[in-house]
Amino acid sequence: MTTFVLATANPHKSLEMRAVLSELGVELLERPDDVPEVDETEATLEGNALLKARTLVAATGRAAIADDTGLFVDALEGRPGVFSARYAGEHASYDDNVAQLLGELEAVPQESRAARFRTVIAVVYPSGEELCVEGVLEGRIATGRRGANGFGYDPVFEVLGTGGRTLAELTPEEKNALSHRGRALRALAQVLAASS
Ligand code: IMP
């Protein structure tokens, strides 16, 4: 059984990562409470994921796993991207960020609202060995919120190939089966299996 310390303290992400990884034979340890939150200062998802994982390795001496996710909207030239968590300001809530997004896209017609989620997952070992994998989910930004599941931008992200359902209208199992995070985690499992 492979064991990693999980860098994220976000309970939604943690739940999704556990659900997928437990089926793939990977055990996750909670991030210790005394390890401070890492400022995401890098310009890329890869950079931030590596930063978070390296911090956990330094603090715990154990192999660590971290994810960084961004929503990239074509009509906004890729924004909010790496700034997805802080789109409406430094301490913005999920709801603030969604309102900001819907506001900026108000005049943009349905056919021009294409977007994608990208998740990069980094694994860092105490030896210094590092690896990154990526998962992408294509979709479109809805004109309003729909669905009660998930978190973040889920209520306004219509998933390509689902008849226009938003991520928040999918069950947790459906989301994990096709999401950016689920895809990145399964890519990770393949890399780990190939190197063991
Ligand atoms: P982070 O920097 O990886 O924590 O993610 C940046 C922001 O993207 C978060 O604050 C969420 O608002 C959003 N986000 C991350 N993952 C998801 C997801 O799976 N669905 C919807 N929004 C997400």
Residues whose N, C-alpha, C, O or C-beta is under 5 A from the ligand:
A	BS01	IMP	D67 D68 T69 S84 A85 F151 G152 Y153 D154
